[in-house]
Amino acid sequence: MPLLCPIAGPLRLFVPQRMYKPLTASDRRQYVEEVRLNPPIIFEVKDPSEWGIALDDALKSHTKRLVDKEALIYSGQVRRGRD
């Protein structure tokens, strides 16, 4: 992901998220060491072309500017741990 990219909306704010810190050795093993992560989902909008969607638009289902809004995100079940 480029360091600089156009962000949707006039305020240019991000919703903050704290880094996850496992509380126990079991949590570390289950949620850090053995987890299989999916790639991030990038929300792209058009007219003008930007990355992201305003939280207010998402909450109100205002999605007409989203690119590929009907695209399948995950093609299978989400799996955790080892198989």
PDB file of N, CA, C and O in Angstrom:
ATOM      1  N   MET A   1       0.853  -1.167   0.000  1.00  0.00           N
ATOM      2  CA  MET A   1       0.000   0.000   0.000  1.00  0.00           C
ATOM      3  C   MET A   1       0.903   1.236   0.000  1.00  0.00           C
ATOM      4  O   MET A   1       1.818   1.329   0.819  1.00  0.00           O
ATOM      5  N   PRO A   2       0.664   2.157  -0.882  1.00  0.00           N
ATOM      6  CA  PRO A   2       1.496   3.367  -0.904  1.00  0.00           C
ATOM      7  C   PRO A   2       1.386   4.147   0.395  1.00  0.00           C
ATOM      8  O   PRO A   2       0.366   4.096   1.083  1.00  0.00           O
ATOM      9  N   LEU A   3       2.443   4.862   0.716  1.00  0.00           N
ATOM     10  CA  LEU A   3       2.413   5.674   1.928  1.00  0.00           C
ATOM     11  C   LEU A   3       1.413   6.816   1.803  1.00  0.00           C
ATOM     12  O   LEU A   3       0.775   7.201   2.783  1.00  0.00           O
ATOM     13  N   LEU A   4       1.281   7.347   0.617  1.00  0.00           N
ATOM     14  CA  LEU A   4       0.338   8.435   0.390  1.00  0.00           C
ATOM     15  C   LEU A   4      -0.742   7.960  -0.563  1.00  0.00           C
ATOM     16  O   LEU A   4      -0.438   7.419  -1.626  1.00  0.00           O
ATOM     17  N   CYS A   5      -1.988   8.156  -0.198  1.00  0.00           N
ATOM     18  CA  CYS A   5      -3.078   7.804  -1.092  1.00  0.00           C
ATOM     19  C   CYS A   5      -4.237   8.741  -0.800  1.00  0.00           C
ATOM     20  O   CYS A   5      -4.371   9.228   0.323  1.00  0.00           O
ATOM     21  N   PRO A   6      -5.074   8.999  -1.791  1.00  0.00           N
ATOM     22  CA  PRO A   6      -6.230   9.863  -1.529  1.00  0.00           C
ATOM     23  C   PRO A   6      -7.217   9.164  -0.610  1.00  0.00           C
ATOM     24  O   PRO A   6      -7.560   8.002  -0.830  1.00  0.00           O
ATOM     25  N   ILE A   7      -7.665   9.853   0.402  1.00  0.00           N
ATOM     26  CA  ILE A   7      -8.605   9.307   1.382  1.00  0.00           C
ATOM     27  C   ILE A   7      -9.969   9.944   1.155  1.00  0.00           C
ATOM     28  O   ILE A   7     -10.069  11.159   0.987  1.00  0.00           O
ATOM     29  N   ALA A   8     -11.018   9.129   1.150  1.00  0.00           N
ATOM     30  CA  ALA A   8     -12.372   9.616   0.916  1.00  0.00           C
ATOM     31  C   ALA A   8     -12.834  10.518   2.050  1.00  0.00           C
ATOM     32  O   ALA A   8     -12.502  10.293   3.214  1.00  0.00           O
ATOM     33  N   GLY A   9     -13.593  11.528   1.700  1.00  0.00           N
ATOM     34  CA  GLY A   9     -14.193  12.420   2.680  1.00  0.00           C
ATOM     35  C   GLY A   9     -13.347  13.645   2.948  1.00  0.00           C
ATOM     36  O   GLY A   9     -12.125  13.604   2.801  1.00  0.00           O
ATOM     37  N   PRO A  10     -13.981  14.725   3.335  1.00  0.00           N
ATOM     38  CA  PRO A  10     -13.267  15.987   3.530  1.00  0.00           C
ATOM     39  C   PRO A  10     -12.455  16.060   4.823  1.00  0.00           C
ATOM     40  O   PRO A  10     -11.537  16.876   4.902  1.00  0.00           O
ATOM     41  N   LEU A  11     -12.749  15.247   5.838  1.00  0.00           N
ATOM     42  CA  LEU A  11     -12.090  15.381   7.131  1.00  0.00           C
ATOM     43  C   LEU A  11     -10.769  14.646   7.225  1.00  0.00           C
ATOM     44  O   LEU A  11      -9.926  15.017   8.041  1.00  0.00           O
ATOM     45  N   ARG A  12     -10.559  13.619   6.420  1.00  0.00           N
ATOM     46  CA  ARG A  12      -9.319  12.856   6.397  1.00  0.00           C
ATOM     47  C   ARG A  12      -8.986  12.243   7.762  1.00  0.00           C
ATOM     48  O   ARG A  12      -7.836  12.280   8.200  1.00  0.00           O
ATOM     49  N   LEU A  13      -9.999  11.678   8.429  1.00  0.00           N
ATOM     50  CA  LEU A  13      -9.807  11.059   9.735  1.00  0.00           C
ATOM     51  C   LEU A  13      -9.840   9.548   9.612  1.00  0.00           C
ATOM     52  O   LEU A  13     -10.507   9.008   8.729  1.00  0.00           O
ATOM     53  N   PHE A  14      -9.127   8.866  10.491  1.00  0.00           N
ATOM     54  CA  PHE A  14      -9.151   7.424  10.572  1.00  0.00           C
ATOM     55  C   PHE A  14      -9.789   7.022  11.889  1.00  0.00           C
ATOM     56  O   PHE A  14      -9.675   7.743  12.881  1.00  0.00           O
ATOM     57  N   VAL A  15     -10.458   5.877  11.909  1.00  0.00           N
ATOM     58  CA  VAL A  15     -10.977   5.328  13.158  1.00  0.00           C
ATOM     59  C   VAL A  15      -9.810   4.619  13.834  1.00  0.00           C
ATOM     60  O   VAL A  15      -9.280   3.657  13.279  1.00  0.00           O
ATOM     61  N   PRO A  16      -9.398   5.065  15.010  1.00  0.00           N
ATOM     62  CA  PRO A  16      -8.225   4.469  15.654  1.00  0.00           C
ATOM     63  C   PRO A  16      -8.507   3.048  16.136  1.00  0.00           C
ATOM     64  O   PRO A  16      -9.637   2.708  16.487  1.00  0.00           O
ATOM     65  N   GLN A  17      -7.472   2.237  16.145  1.00  0.00           N
ATOM     66  CA  GLN A  17      -7.581   0.875  16.646  1.00  0.00           C
ATOM     67  C   GLN A  17      -6.290   0.541  17.373  1.00  0.00           C
ATOM     68  O   GLN A  17      -5.200   0.679  16.818  1.00  0.00           O
ATOM     69  N   ARG A  18      -6.418   0.103  18.616  1.00  0.00           N
ATOM     70  CA  ARG A  18      -5.229  -0.264  19.394  1.00  0.00           C
ATOM     71  C   ARG A  18      -4.668  -1.600  18.932  1.00  0.00           C
ATOM     72  O   ARG A  18      -5.402  -2.460  18.446  1.00  0.00           O
ATOM     73  N   MET A  19      -3.364  -1.763  19.088  1.00  0.00           N
ATOM     74  CA  MET A  19      -2.704  -3.024  18.760  1.00  0.00           C
ATOM     75  C   MET A  19      -3.164  -4.094  19.742  1.00  0.00           C
ATOM     76  O   MET A  19      -3.210  -3.858  20.949  1.00  0.00           O
ATOM     77  N   TYR A  20      -3.504  -5.267  19.223  1.00  0.00           N
ATOM     78  CA  TYR A  20      -3.934  -6.377  20.063  1.00  0.00           C
ATOM     79  C   TYR A  20      -2.746  -6.920  20.850  1.00  0.00           C
ATOM     80  O   TYR A  20      -1.671  -7.144  20.294  1.00  0.00           O
ATOM     81  N   LYS A  21      -2.948  -7.127  22.145  1.00  0.00           N
ATOM     82  CA  LYS A  21      -1.929  -7.731  23.003  1.00  0.00           C
ATOM     83  C   LYS A  21      -2.565  -8.916  23.718  1.00  0.00           C
ATOM     84  O   LYS A  21      -3.463  -8.736  24.540  1.00  0.00           O
ATOM     85  N   PRO A  22      -2.103 -10.136  23.408  1.00  0.00           N
ATOM     86  CA  PRO A  22      -2.685 -11.310  24.073  1.00  0.00           C
ATOM     87  C   PRO A  22      -2.408 -11.292  25.569  1.00  0.00           C
ATOM     88  O   PRO A  22      -1.332 -10.885  26.008  1.00  0.00           O
ATOM     89  N   LEU A  23      -3.395 -11.739  26.347  1.00  0.00           N
ATOM     90  CA  LEU A  23      -3.275 -11.717  27.804  1.00  0.00           C
ATOM     91  C   LEU A  23      -2.606 -12.973  28.353  1.00  0.00           C
ATOM     92  O   LEU A  23      -1.955 -12.923  29.397  1.00  0.00           O
ATOM     93  N   THR A  24      -2.760 -14.098  27.657  1.00  0.00           N
ATOM     94  CA  THR A  24      -2.218 -15.361  28.153  1.00  0.00           C
ATOM     95  C   THR A  24      -1.394 -16.043  27.058  1.00  0.00           C
ATOM     96  O   THR A  24      -1.455 -15.655  25.892  1.00  0.00           O
ATOM     97  N   ALA A  25      -0.621 -17.067  27.448  1.00  0.00           N
ATOM     98  CA  ALA A  25       0.146 -17.838  26.481  1.00  0.00           C
ATOM     99  C   ALA A  25      -0.797 -18.544  25.497  1.00  0.00           C
ATOM    100  O   ALA A  25      -0.490 -18.661  24.311  1.00  0.00           O
ATOM    101  N   SER A  26      -1.928 -19.005  25.992  1.00  0.00           N
ATOM    102  CA  SER A  26      -2.918 -19.657  25.135  1.00  0.00           C
ATOM    103  C   SER A  26      -3.469 -18.678  24.098  1.00  0.00           C
ATOM    104  O   SER A  26      -3.609 -19.023  22.925  1.00  0.00           O
ATOM    105  N   ASP A  27      -3.781 -17.454  24.536  1.00  0.00           N
ATOM    106  CA  ASP A  27      -4.249 -16.421  23.604  1.00  0.00           C
ATOM    107  C   ASP A  27      -3.190 -16.121  22.551  1.00  0.00           C
ATOM    108  O   ASP A  27      -3.505 -15.977  21.370  1.00  0.00           O
ATOM    109  N   ARG A  28      -1.931 -16.028  22.982  1.00  0.00           N
ATOM    110  CA  ARG A  28      -0.838 -15.741  22.038  1.00  0.00           C
ATOM    111  C   ARG A  28      -0.753 -16.841  20.978  1.00  0.00           C
ATOM    112  O   ARG A  28      -0.629 -16.562  19.785  1.00  0.00           O
ATOM    113  N   ARG A  29      -0.822 -18.086  21.431  1.00  0.00           N
ATOM    114  CA  ARG A  29      -0.740 -19.212  20.500  1.00  0.00           C
ATOM    115  C   ARG A  29      -1.939 -19.203  19.546  1.00  0.00           C
ATOM    116  O   ARG A  29      -1.758 -19.335  18.336  1.00  0.00           O
ATOM    117  N   GLN A  30      -3.159 -19.048  20.072  1.00  0.00           N
ATOM    118  CA  GLN A  30      -4.372 -19.134  19.262  1.00  0.00           C
ATOM    119  C   GLN A  30      -4.556 -17.942  18.330  1.00  0.00           C
ATOM    120  O   GLN A  30      -4.950 -18.119  17.178  1.00  0.00           O
ATOM    121  N   TYR A  31      -4.279 -16.736  18.808  1.00  0.00           N
ATOM    122  CA  TYR A  31      -4.607 -15.541  18.032  1.00  0.00           C
ATOM    123  C   TYR A  31      -3.414 -14.865  17.361  1.00  0.00           C
ATOM    124  O   TYR A  31      -3.599 -13.920  16.594  1.00  0.00           O
ATOM    125  N   VAL A  32      -2.190 -15.331  17.634  1.00  0.00           N
ATOM    126  CA  VAL A  32      -1.008 -14.729  17.024  1.00  0.00           C
ATOM    127  C   VAL A  32      -0.198 -15.766  16.253  1.00  0.00           C
ATOM    128  O   VAL A  32       0.056 -15.596  15.061  1.00  0.00           O
ATOM    129  N   GLU A  33       0.206 -16.832  16.926  1.00  0.00           N
ATOM    130  CA  GLU A  33       1.126 -17.792  16.314  1.00  0.00           C
ATOM    131  C   GLU A  33       0.456 -18.744  15.324  1.00  0.00           C
ATOM    132  O   GLU A  33       1.057 -19.088  14.306  1.00  0.00           O
ATOM    133  N   GLU A  34      -0.775 -19.175  15.602  1.00  0.00           N
ATOM    134  CA  GLU A  34      -1.421 -20.193  14.774  1.00  0.00           C
ATOM    135  C   GLU A  34      -2.505 -19.645  13.850  1.00  0.00           C
ATOM    136  O   GLU A  34      -3.123 -20.409  13.109  1.00  0.00           O
ATOM    137  N   VAL A  35      -2.738 -18.377  13.879  1.00  0.00           N
ATOM    138  CA  VAL A  35      -3.834 -17.802  13.094  1.00  0.00           C
ATOM    139  C   VAL A  35      -3.428 -17.658  11.622  1.00  0.00           C
ATOM    140  O   VAL A  35      -2.268 -17.398  11.303  1.00  0.00           O
ATOM    141  N   ARG A  36      -4.400 -17.831  10.750  1.00  0.00           N
ATOM    142  CA  ARG A  36      -4.216 -17.568   9.316  1.00  0.00           C
ATOM    143  C   ARG A  36      -5.013 -16.316   8.986  1.00  0.00           C
ATOM    144  O   ARG A  36      -6.242 -16.318   9.046  1.00  0.00           O
ATOM    145  N   LEU A  37      -4.316 -15.263   8.642  1.00  0.00           N
ATOM    146  CA  LEU A  37      -4.973 -13.990   8.379  1.00  0.00           C
ATOM    147  C   LEU A  37      -5.361 -13.863   6.911  1.00  0.00           C
ATOM    148  O   LEU A  37      -4.677 -14.378   6.027  1.00  0.00           O
ATOM    149  N   ASN A  38      -6.455 -13.179   6.672  1.00  0.00           N
ATOM    150  CA  ASN A  38      -6.864 -12.834   5.315  1.00  0.00           C
ATOM    151  C   ASN A  38      -6.243 -11.492   4.964  1.00  0.00           C
ATOM    152  O   ASN A  38      -5.945 -10.697   5.855  1.00  0.00           O
ATOM    153  N   PRO A  39      -6.044 -11.231   3.678  1.00  0.00           N
ATOM    154  CA  PRO A  39      -5.504  -9.929   3.301  1.00  0.00           C
ATOM    155  C   PRO A  39      -6.497  -8.821   3.674  1.00  0.00           C
ATOM    156  O   PRO A  39      -7.691  -9.089   3.812  1.00  0.00           O
ATOM    157  N   PRO A  40      -6.019  -7.586   3.837  1.00  0.00           N
ATOM    158  CA  PRO A  40      -6.928  -6.494   4.198  1.00  0.00           C
ATOM    159  C   PRO A  40      -7.910  -6.196   3.070  1.00  0.00           C
ATOM    160  O   PRO A  40      -7.631  -6.462   1.901  1.00  0.00           O
ATOM    161  N   ILE A  41      -9.039  -5.652   3.430  1.00  0.00           N
ATOM    162  CA  ILE A  41     -10.036  -5.216   2.456  1.00  0.00           C
ATOM    163  C   ILE A  41      -9.845  -3.724   2.254  1.00  0.00           C
ATOM    164  O   ILE A  41      -9.929  -2.945   3.204  1.00  0.00           O
ATOM    165  N   ILE A  42      -9.589  -3.328   1.020  1.00  0.00           N
ATOM    166  CA  ILE A  42      -9.414  -1.914   0.693  1.00  0.00           C
ATOM    167  C   ILE A  42     -10.701  -1.428   0.049  1.00  0.00           C
ATOM    168  O   ILE A  42     -11.125  -1.965  -0.974  1.00  0.00           O
ATOM    169  N   PHE A  43     -11.317  -0.429   0.630  1.00  0.00           N
ATOM    170  CA  PHE A  43     -12.523   0.158   0.063  1.00  0.00           C
ATOM    171  C   PHE A  43     -12.093   1.261  -0.895  1.00  0.00           C
ATOM    172  O   PHE A  43     -11.472   2.243  -0.488  1.00  0.00           O
ATOM    173  N   GLU A  44     -12.431   1.089  -2.177  1.00  0.00           N
ATOM    174  CA  GLU A  44     -12.084   2.073  -3.195  1.00  0.00           C
ATOM    175  C   GLU A  44     -13.376   2.698  -3.706  1.00  0.00           C
ATOM    176  O   GLU A  44     -14.355   1.997  -3.960  1.00  0.00           O
ATOM    177  N   VAL A  45     -13.373   4.018  -3.854  1.00  0.00           N
ATOM    178  CA  VAL A  45     -14.544   4.725  -4.377  1.00  0.00           C
ATOM    179  C   VAL A  45     -14.147   5.466  -5.647  1.00  0.00           C
ATOM    180  O   VAL A  45     -12.965   5.696  -5.905  1.00  0.00           O
ATOM    181  N   LYS A  46     -15.151   5.834  -6.435  1.00  0.00           N
ATOM    182  CA  LYS A  46     -14.906   6.536  -7.691  1.00  0.00           C
ATOM    183  C   LYS A  46     -15.622   7.878  -7.709  1.00  0.00           C
ATOM    184  O   LYS A  46     -16.527   8.129  -6.914  1.00  0.00           O
ATOM    185  N   ASP A  47     -15.203   8.721  -8.619  1.00  0.00           N
ATOM    186  CA  ASP A  47     -15.815  10.044  -8.876  1.00  0.00           C
ATOM    187  C   ASP A  47     -15.824  10.947  -7.655  1.00  0.00           C
ATOM    188  O   ASP A  47     -16.906  11.274  -7.167  1.00  0.00           O
ATOM    189  N   PRO A  48     -14.679  11.367  -7.136  1.00  0.00           N
ATOM    190  CA  PRO A  48     -13.311  11.110  -7.569  1.00  0.00           C
ATOM    191  C   PRO A  48     -12.779   9.798  -7.001  1.00  0.00           C
ATOM    192  O   PRO A  48     -13.343   9.236  -6.062  1.00  0.00           O
ATOM    193  N   SER A  49     -11.680   9.320  -7.591  1.00  0.00           N
ATOM    194  CA  SER A  49     -11.067   8.064  -7.171  1.00  0.00           C
ATOM    195  C   SER A  49     -10.341   8.272  -5.840  1.00  0.00           C
ATOM    196  O   SER A  49      -9.425   9.089  -5.743  1.00  0.00           O
ATOM    197  N   GLU A  50     -10.762   7.523  -4.821  1.00  0.00           N
ATOM    198  CA  GLU A  50     -10.188   7.634  -3.472  1.00  0.00           C
ATOM    199  C   GLU A  50     -10.210   6.262  -2.817  1.00  0.00           C
ATOM    200  O   GLU A  50     -10.891   5.349  -3.284  1.00  0.00           O
ATOM    201  N   TRP A  51      -9.461   6.125  -1.734  1.00  0.00           N
ATOM    202  CA  TRP A  51      -9.498   4.929  -0.902  1.00  0.00           C
ATOM    203  C   TRP A  51     -10.268   5.248   0.359  1.00  0.00           C
ATOM    204  O   TRP A  51     -10.113   6.325   0.934  1.00  0.00           O
ATOM    205  N   GLY A  52     -11.097   4.314   0.789  1.00  0.00           N
ATOM    206  CA  GLY A  52     -11.833   4.484   2.035  1.00  0.00           C
ATOM    207  C   GLY A  52     -13.273   4.876   1.777  1.00  0.00           C
ATOM    208  O   GLY A  52     -13.643   5.276   0.674  1.00  0.00           O
ATOM    209  N   ILE A  53     -14.063   4.753   2.803  1.00  0.00           N
ATOM    210  CA  ILE A  53     -15.460   5.171   2.749  1.00  0.00           C
ATOM    211  C   ILE A  53     -15.750   5.886   4.061  1.00  0.00           C
ATOM    212  O   ILE A  53     -15.312   5.451   5.127  1.00  0.00           O
ATOM    213  N   ALA A  54     -16.476   6.963   3.977  1.00  0.00           N
ATOM    214  CA  ALA A  54     -16.830   7.701   5.187  1.00  0.00           C
ATOM    215  C   ALA A  54     -17.686   6.812   6.086  1.00  0.00           C
ATOM    216  O   ALA A  54     -18.605   6.148   5.607  1.00  0.00           O
ATOM    217  N   LEU A  55     -17.392   6.796   7.367  1.00  0.00           N
ATOM    218  CA  LEU A  55     -18.142   5.965   8.310  1.00  0.00           C
ATOM    219  C   LEU A  55     -19.626   6.304   8.260  1.00  0.00           C
ATOM    220  O   LEU A  55     -20.464   5.405   8.328  1.00  0.00           O
ATOM    221  N   ASP A  56     -19.960   7.575   8.143  1.00  0.00           N
ATOM    222  CA  ASP A  56     -21.359   7.992   8.060  1.00  0.00           C
ATOM    223  C   ASP A  56     -22.032   7.384   6.828  1.00  0.00           C
ATOM    224  O   ASP A  56     -23.177   6.940   6.905  1.00  0.00           O
ATOM    225  N   ASP A  57     -21.327   7.363   5.691  1.00  0.00           N
ATOM    226  CA  ASP A  57     -21.879   6.749   4.472  1.00  0.00           C
ATOM    227  C   ASP A  57     -22.081   5.248   4.671  1.00  0.00           C
ATOM    228  O   ASP A  57     -23.116   4.709   4.279  1.00  0.00           O
ATOM    229  N   ALA A  58     -21.115   4.575   5.271  1.00  0.00           N
ATOM    230  CA  ALA A  58     -21.230   3.133   5.497  1.00  0.00           C
ATOM    231  C   ALA A  58     -22.415   2.822   6.417  1.00  0.00           C
ATOM    232  O   ALA A  58     -23.178   1.892   6.154  1.00  0.00           O
ATOM    233  N   LEU A  59     -22.565   3.590   7.481  1.00  0.00           N
ATOM    234  CA  LEU A  59     -23.663   3.357   8.422  1.00  0.00           C
ATOM    235  C   LEU A  59     -25.030   3.582   7.779  1.00  0.00           C
ATOM    236  O   LEU A  59     -26.010   2.939   8.156  1.00  0.00           O
ATOM    237  N   LYS A  60     -25.095   4.489   6.815  1.00  0.00           N
ATOM    238  CA  LYS A  60     -26.359   4.805   6.134  1.00  0.00           C
ATOM    239  C   LYS A  60     -26.524   4.029   4.827  1.00  0.00           C
ATOM    240  O   LYS A  60     -27.468   4.279   4.078  1.00  0.00           O
ATOM    241  N   SER A  61     -25.612   3.087   4.543  1.00  0.00           N
ATOM    242  CA  SER A  61     -25.639   2.279   3.316  1.00  0.00           C
ATOM    243  C   SER A  61     -25.581   3.131   2.056  1.00  0.00           C
ATOM    244  O   SER A  61     -26.172   2.771   1.038  1.00  0.00           O
ATOM    245  N   HIS A  62     -24.874   4.256   2.115  1.00  0.00           N
ATOM    246  CA  HIS A  62     -24.641   5.087   0.931  1.00  0.00           C
ATOM    247  C   HIS A  62     -23.383   4.545   0.244  1.00  0.00           C
ATOM    248  O   HIS A  62     -22.270   4.986   0.529  1.00  0.00           O
ATOM    249  N   THR A  63     -23.576   3.597  -0.651  1.00  0.00           N
ATOM    250  CA  THR A  63     -22.435   2.885  -1.231  1.00  0.00           C
ATOM    251  C   THR A  63     -22.356   2.996  -2.755  1.00  0.00           C
ATOM    252  O   THR A  63     -21.619   2.234  -3.379  1.00  0.00           O
ATOM    253  N   LYS A  64     -23.087   3.914  -3.364  1.00  0.00           N
ATOM    254  CA  LYS A  64     -23.115   3.954  -4.830  1.00  0.00           C
ATOM    255  C   LYS A  64     -21.753   4.291  -5.435  1.00  0.00           C
ATOM    256  O   LYS A  64     -21.516   3.954  -6.595  1.00  0.00           O
ATOM    257  N   ARG A  65     -20.850   4.940  -4.698  1.00  0.00           N
ATOM    258  CA  ARG A  65     -19.525   5.276  -5.222  1.00  0.00           C
ATOM    259  C   ARG A  65     -18.517   4.142  -5.069  1.00  0.00           C
ATOM    260  O   ARG A  65     -17.432   4.219  -5.646  1.00  0.00           O
ATOM    261  N   LEU A  66     -18.839   3.085  -4.308  1.00  0.00           N
ATOM    262  CA  LEU A  66     -17.904   1.983  -4.100  1.00  0.00           C
ATOM    263  C   LEU A  66     -17.609   1.250  -5.400  1.00  0.00           C
ATOM    264  O   LEU A  66     -18.521   0.946  -6.169  1.00  0.00           O
ATOM    265  N   VAL A  67     -16.345   0.970  -5.641  1.00  0.00           N
ATOM    266  CA  VAL A  67     -15.919   0.189  -6.797  1.00  0.00           C
ATOM    267  C   VAL A  67     -16.103  -1.295  -6.460  1.00  0.00           C
ATOM    268  O   VAL A  67     -15.741  -1.734  -5.368  1.00  0.00           O
ATOM    269  N   ASP A  68     -16.659  -2.057  -7.387  1.00  0.00           N
ATOM    270  CA  ASP A  68     -16.873  -3.506  -7.217  1.00  0.00           C
ATOM    271  C   ASP A  68     -17.617  -3.842  -5.934  1.00  0.00           C
ATOM    272  O   ASP A  68     -17.246  -4.771  -5.217  1.00  0.00           O
ATOM    273  N   LYS A  69     -18.670  -3.082  -5.646  1.00  0.00           N
ATOM    274  CA  LYS A  69     -19.383  -3.262  -4.375  1.00  0.00           C
ATOM    275  C   LYS A  69     -20.086  -4.612  -4.250  1.00  0.00           C
ATOM    276  O   LYS A  69     -20.470  -4.997  -3.146  1.00  0.00           O
ATOM    277  N   GLU A  70     -20.265  -5.336  -5.350  1.00  0.00           N
ATOM    278  CA  GLU A  70     -20.890  -6.656  -5.301  1.00  0.00           C
ATOM    279  C   GLU A  70     -19.854  -7.782  -5.331  1.00  0.00           C
ATOM    280  O   GLU A  70     -20.221  -8.954  -5.420  1.00  0.00           O
ATOM    281  N   ALA A  71     -18.572  -7.442  -5.258  1.00  0.00           N
ATOM    282  CA  ALA A  71     -17.508  -8.448  -5.350  1.00  0.00           C
ATOM    283  C   ALA A  71     -17.519  -9.368  -4.133  1.00  0.00           C
ATOM    284  O   ALA A  71     -17.805  -8.932  -3.018  1.00  0.00           O
ATOM    285  N   LEU A  72     -17.206 -10.643  -4.358  1.00  0.00           N
ATOM    286  CA  LEU A  72     -17.109 -11.629  -3.293  1.00  0.00           C
ATOM    287  C   LEU A  72     -15.827 -11.367  -2.506  1.00  0.00           C
ATOM    288  O   LEU A  72     -14.749 -11.294  -3.096  1.00  0.00           O
ATOM    289  N   ILE A  73     -15.923 -11.227  -1.203  1.00  0.00           N
ATOM    290  CA  ILE A  73     -14.751 -10.926  -0.375  1.00  0.00           C
ATOM    291  C   ILE A  73     -14.029 -12.206   0.015  1.00  0.00           C
ATOM    292  O   ILE A  73     -12.826 -12.324  -0.217  1.00  0.00           O
ATOM    293  N   TYR A  74     -14.727 -13.159   0.599  1.00  0.00           N
ATOM    294  CA  TYR A  74     -14.135 -14.425   1.013  1.00  0.00           C
ATOM    295  C   TYR A  74     -14.813 -15.544   0.248  1.00  0.00           C
ATOM    296  O   TYR A  74     -16.041 -15.607   0.193  1.00  0.00           O
ATOM    297  N   SER A  75     -14.020 -16.428  -0.343  1.00  0.00           N
ATOM    298  CA  SER A  75     -14.600 -17.503  -1.144  1.00  0.00           C
ATOM    299  C   SER A  75     -14.834 -18.783  -0.356  1.00  0.00           C
ATOM    300  O   SER A  75     -15.434 -19.726  -0.871  1.00  0.00           O
ATOM    301  N   GLY A  76     -14.369 -18.824   0.880  1.00  0.00           N
ATOM    302  CA  GLY A  76     -14.555 -20.022   1.698  1.00  0.00           C
ATOM    303  C   GLY A  76     -14.762 -19.651   3.149  1.00  0.00           C
ATOM    304  O   GLY A  76     -14.900 -18.480   3.500  1.00  0.00           O
ATOM    305  N   GLN A  77     -14.780 -20.671   3.979  1.00  0.00           N
ATOM    306  CA  GLN A  77     -14.937 -20.417   5.404  1.00  0.00           C
ATOM    307  C   GLN A  77     -13.654 -19.829   5.978  1.00  0.00           C
ATOM    308  O   GLN A  77     -12.554 -20.128   5.513  1.00  0.00           O
ATOM    309  N   VAL A  78     -13.810 -19.006   6.972  1.00  0.00           N
ATOM    310  CA  VAL A  78     -12.655 -18.483   7.697  1.00  0.00           C
ATOM    311  C   VAL A  78     -12.175 -19.580   8.621  1.00  0.00           C
ATOM    312  O   VAL A  78     -12.955 -20.124   9.402  1.00  0.00           O
ATOM    313  N   ARG A  79     -10.888 -19.913   8.537  1.00  0.00           N
ATOM    314  CA  ARG A  79     -10.343 -20.987   9.360  1.00  0.00           C
ATOM    315  C   ARG A  79      -9.393 -20.407  10.386  1.00  0.00           C
ATOM    316  O   ARG A  79      -8.647 -19.469  10.102  1.00  0.00           O
ATOM    317  N   ARG A  80      -9.426 -20.969  11.573  1.00  0.00           N
ATOM    318  CA  ARG A  80      -8.523 -20.544  12.639  1.00  0.00           C
ATOM    319  C   ARG A  80      -7.654 -21.725  13.039  1.00  0.00           C
ATOM    320  O   ARG A  80      -8.101 -22.872  13.031  1.00  0.00           O
ATOM    321  N   GLY A  81      -6.431 -21.436  13.382  1.00  0.00           N
ATOM    322  CA  GLY A  81      -5.548 -22.484  13.882  1.00  0.00           C
ATOM    323  C   GLY A  81      -5.031 -23.379  12.778  1.00  0.00           C
ATOM    324  O   GLY A  81      -5.090 -23.039  11.596  1.00  0.00           O
ATOM    325  N   ARG A  82      -4.525 -24.522  13.182  1.00  0.00           N
ATOM    326  CA  ARG A  82      -3.971 -25.493  12.242  1.00  0.00           C
ATOM    327  C   ARG A  82      -5.038 -26.439  11.747  1.00  0.00           C
ATOM    328  O   ARG A  82      -6.008 -26.709  12.455  1.00  0.00           O
ATOM    329  N   ASP A  83      -4.869 -26.949  10.528  1.00  0.00           N
ATOM    330  CA  ASP A  83      -5.798 -27.951   9.984  1.00  0.00           C
ATOM    331  C   ASP A  83      -5.270 -29.333  10.250  1.00  0.00           C
ATOM    332  O   ASP A  83      -5.904 -30.318   9.872  1.00  0.00           O
TER     333      ASP A  83
END
